[in-house]
Amino acid sequence: MRSIPNHSQWGKAVLAAAFIITTLVYWPGLSGGWLFDDYPNIVDNRGVQPHDANLPSLIGAALSSPSSEFKRPLSSLSFAADYLTGGLDPFGWKLTNLIIHLLNGALVFLLARALLSASRTTRPADGICAYTVAALIAGGWMLLPINLTGVLYVVQRMESLANLFVMLGLVGYVAGRRRMLTDATIQPGRNGAYWAGFSLCAISVVFATAVGALAKETAVMLPLYACLIEWALFRFASRDGAHDWRLFALFAIVLVLPLVIGLAWLAPKVASPGYWSTRDFTLGTRLLSEARIVVDYLVWTLLPTPRTLSFYHDDFAISTGLLSPWTTLACMVVLAGLVAITVWLRPRQPLVALGIALFLGCQLLTGTVLPLELVYEHRNYFASFGLLLAMVPVLAVPMTHFMALPRRVLLGGLLLLWIGQTALTASAWGNPLQLAKTLADRAPDSPRAQYELGRLYIIYSNYDPASPFTKLAYAPLERAAALPGSSILPQQALIFLNSRMHLPIKDTWWDSMVSKLKARRPGVQDESSLGALTQCARHGECDLPKARMVEAYLAALSHPNPSARLLAMYGDYAWNVLGDHDLGERMVADAVKNTPDEPAYHITLARMLAVQGHYPEVEKQLQALRTLNIGGRLDHDIAGVQALVPPRH
């Protein structure tokens, strides 16, 4: 009779050790700096850097995310809170991420234990292991190398915060379903406990999805995950074993109806070639490529190597046909096999079936028809839980099971591999230059990895021609510029570097930049590059040939439907550097027409109009700003523009 408490105590020790080891492994990485998308979303985003916590500032922060048209207000508010607490010192921001990750680990434990208990194949003799197995799942998940970017890459708090509510919602759903099945009566409609359980299921799914989506849109997958749990474990059954129509109605409302509406809204966009104009892949080549990527994710999760987990995956070779490369067809066969195995395992090993289904289901949003970048490790933050749920219970079996010792040895070896890989990578993340070197070594054909190394050398050089870092910067930047598919970031950095040091700028850098801008529609990085050169010229720090800058802008604008951001940047350059006020005003006016709900463009245009004495037009922009002034977030800007208008107007 004492064995069960002993096993429970052992499980608690495993869980406590997992939290301690995770904290120790990640701690060195908290000392690192900002990286990649941290800059547009945090460092260069004044919206998440409020001076105080008044309501207008917080509303402005909530609506300031450039990553999504849905703004992700919950994540942005958490960024603002970190800024108010410690400024732009990344340590505190990364510490917040680690705390969220540990909270997610606790929820993974609760969810895994609930699923283990609910599994129809769990025999009484195995019940004593449920606590320990859940602790091993949670510990392994917290220490998986593929989940590192959800912790140390600050901007991906969006992913980890969204999944905090996903996990919480699933814990609530499983608790509600178990409550629905505990009553002995076969008349659930007459039983208060049944309705309490059903209400908990519905509230958990609806509320957690709604709140999680405020952090990142990936939280909308929660109803699908709950449906997969229902399919694998509970089977839409009531206490008497019959199908429960209320559950079908619930998922029709929270899953099927939103799915139909979403597909109807998305289908015309996906079918339009212009929807893919900023990418170097089409819908067809994306779907072919994602078959390989999903299989890669599976391998990277369970058997990670430094070369595969390189953070930058812009060197991924796109599939152009079933046999181009041949692994495309092979991976499609693997995925089809996984789906078949999942269906076959459902009545035999429901936890394994559920784990595989959760892994595959997680890929449906980011790995299908949306024109997102092809590969990102953080997309497996939830998917990796599914793989561990499928694998760990099979390996962590009592010693009475067949081949128990080899299974446990394999599980122990995997845990040590994950701890070691995460510890080594986290250590590199603690030093920005060491991280840049590490990632450039891991991905020698990645333009972004090579650019980031060159950029760090520039920062360390302090624009001193005599600095040893200055000489080191050229090689990775020129390598990045020459790699296929690279943006104009490397050329911009080379031009920026030599201009700041008053050294000659090679014509080949300008020619290469213009050629890339003509060849394809500019992406976000291309626009950011032109913006950086514009600001450098505007502030008098860079002496850039005006003809070359105009040539670059015209090349970027030569594509149909240029972005509002690009139009506004050219307007800024024309107004402040070229001194062409008419051109500057026209460009910013076009930006306003392109994106009328962006206050910054209205503010800029209003200031331009006021300088030229076009006060009636200024009033039109002020009226637009008043319409967008939610919660008083634009009060200061409106007052600033209003001050430019003489009282008689």
Buried (B, 14 or more C-beta within 10 A) or exposed (E): EEEEEEBBEBBEEBBEEBBEBBBEBBBBBBBBBBBBBBEBBBBBBEBBBBEEEEEBBBBBBBBBBBBEEEBBBBBBBBBBBBBBEBEEEBEBBBBBBBEBBBBBBBBBBBBBBBBBBBBEBBEEEBEBBBBBBBBBBBBBBBBBBBBBBBBBBBBBBBBBBBBBBBBBBBBBBBBBBBBBBEBEEEEBEEBEEBBEBBEBBBBBBBBBBBBBBBBBBBBBBBBBBBBBBBBBBBBBBBBEEEEBEBBEEBBEBBBEEEEEEEEEEEEEEBEEEEBBBBBEBBBEBBBBBBBBBBBBBBEBBBEBEBEBBBBBBBBBEBBBEEEBBEBBBBBBEBBEEBEEBBEEBBEEBBBBBBBBBBBBBBBEBBBEBBBBEBBBBBBBBBBBBBBBBBBBBBBBBEEEBEEBEEBBEBBEEBBEBBBBBBBBBBBBBBBBBBBBBBBBEBBBBBBBBBBBBBBBBBBBBEBEEEBEBBEBBBEBBBBBBEBEBBBBBBBBBBBBBBBBBEEEBBEEBBEBBBEBBBEBBBBBBBBBBBBBBBBBBBEEEBEBBEEBBBBBBEBBBEBEEBBBBBBBBBBBBBBBBBEBBEBBBBBBBBBBEBBBEBBBBBBBBBBBBBEEEBBEBBBBBBEBBEEBBEBBBBBEBBEEBBEBBEEEE
